[in-house]
Amino acid sequence: MPRIEVYSSLFCPYCARAKNLLKKKGAEFLEIDVDQNPKERIEMEKRANGSTSVPQIFFDGKLIGGSDDLVALEVSGALDGLLASNGE
């Protein structure tokens, strides 16, 4: 399984949607709270090519995008393949 990082905010419904989908898939992920950690928000923006919205989701350091992007991967069937990868 890839290393998954989710930059999120406490009261963000899109963050909750993304995290719930990952949990449903049995995926472990590191949640990074950008509300309580301004330095993490700056890091997220750099890594996400300037995007300031949450969530921003990374698989093995590669930007997947936000909640809608994650759901689109699920609908297309590609999410299971990404979750089955081991970073290769």
C-alpha positions as CSV (number, residue, x, y, z in Angstrom):
1,M,0.0,0.0,0.0
2,P,1.3,3.5,-0.8
3,R,2.2,6.0,1.9
4,I,-0.9,8.2,2.0
5,E,-0.9,11.8,3.4
6,V,-4.1,13.8,3.7
7,Y,-3.8,17.5,4.5
8,S,-7.1,18.5,6.1
9,S,-9.1,20.8,8.2
10,L,-11.3,19.9,11.1
11,F,-14.6,21.2,9.9
12,C,-14.2,20.4,6.2
13,P,-16.9,18.1,4.8
14,Y,-14.7,17.3,1.8
15,C,-11.9,16.2,4.1
16,A,-14.3,14.0,6.0
17,R,-15.6,12.5,2.7
18,A,-12.0,11.7,1.5
19,K,-11.0,10.2,4.8
20,N,-14.1,8.1,5.1
21,L,-13.5,6.7,1.6
22,L,-9.9,5.8,2.5
23,K,-11.1,4.2,5.7
24,K,-13.8,2.3,3.9
25,K,-11.0,0.9,1.6
26,G,-9.0,-0.1,4.6
27,A,-6.2,2.4,3.7
28,E,-4.0,3.8,6.5
29,F,-3.1,7.4,6.1
30,L,-1.3,10.2,7.9
31,E,-3.7,13.1,8.5
32,I,-2.0,16.5,8.6
33,D,-4.1,19.2,10.3
34,V,-3.4,22.6,8.5
35,D,-5.6,24.6,10.9
36,Q,-3.4,23.9,14.0
37,N,-0.1,23.9,12.0
38,P,0.4,26.9,9.8
39,K,3.8,25.6,8.7
40,E,2.1,22.5,7.4
41,R,-0.4,24.6,5.4
42,I,2.6,26.4,3.8
43,E,4.2,23.0,3.0
44,M,0.9,21.7,1.6
45,E,0.6,24.7,-0.7
46,K,4.1,24.2,-2.0
47,R,3.6,20.5,-2.6
48,A,0.1,21.1,-4.2
49,N,1.4,23.6,-6.8
50,G,-0.1,26.5,-4.9
51,S,-3.5,25.0,-4.1
52,T,-4.9,26.3,-0.9
53,S,-8.0,24.2,-0.6
54,V,-8.3,21.1,1.5
55,P,-8.1,18.2,1.4
56,Q,-4.9,17.7,-0.6
57,I,-4.1,14.0,-0.9
58,F,-0.7,12.5,-1.7
59,F,0.1,8.8,-2.5
60,D,3.8,8.1,-2.2
61,G,4.5,11.8,-2.5
62,K,2.5,12.2,-5.7
63,L,-0.4,14.7,-5.6
64,I,-3.7,12.9,-6.2
65,G,-5.7,16.0,-5.7
66,G,-8.7,16.7,-3.5
67,S,-11.8,14.8,-2.5
68,D,-13.5,15.0,-5.9
69,D,-10.3,13.6,-7.5
70,L,-10.2,10.7,-5.0
71,V,-13.9,9.9,-5.6
72,A,-13.3,10.0,-9.4
73,L,-10.5,7.5,-9.0
74,E,-12.9,5.2,-7.0
75,V,-15.7,5.6,-9.7
76,S,-13.2,4.7,-12.5
77,G,-11.9,1.7,-10.6
78,A,-8.4,3.1,-10.5
79,L,-8.3,3.7,-6.7
80,D,-8.0,0.0,-5.9
81,G,-5.0,-0.3,-8.2
82,L,-3.3,2.6,-6.5
83,L,-4.0,1.3,-3.1
84,A,-2.6,-2.1,-4.1
85,S,0.7,-0.6,-5.2
86,N,3.7,-0.6,-3.0
87,G,5.3,2.6,-4.1
88,E,6.9,1.1,-7.3
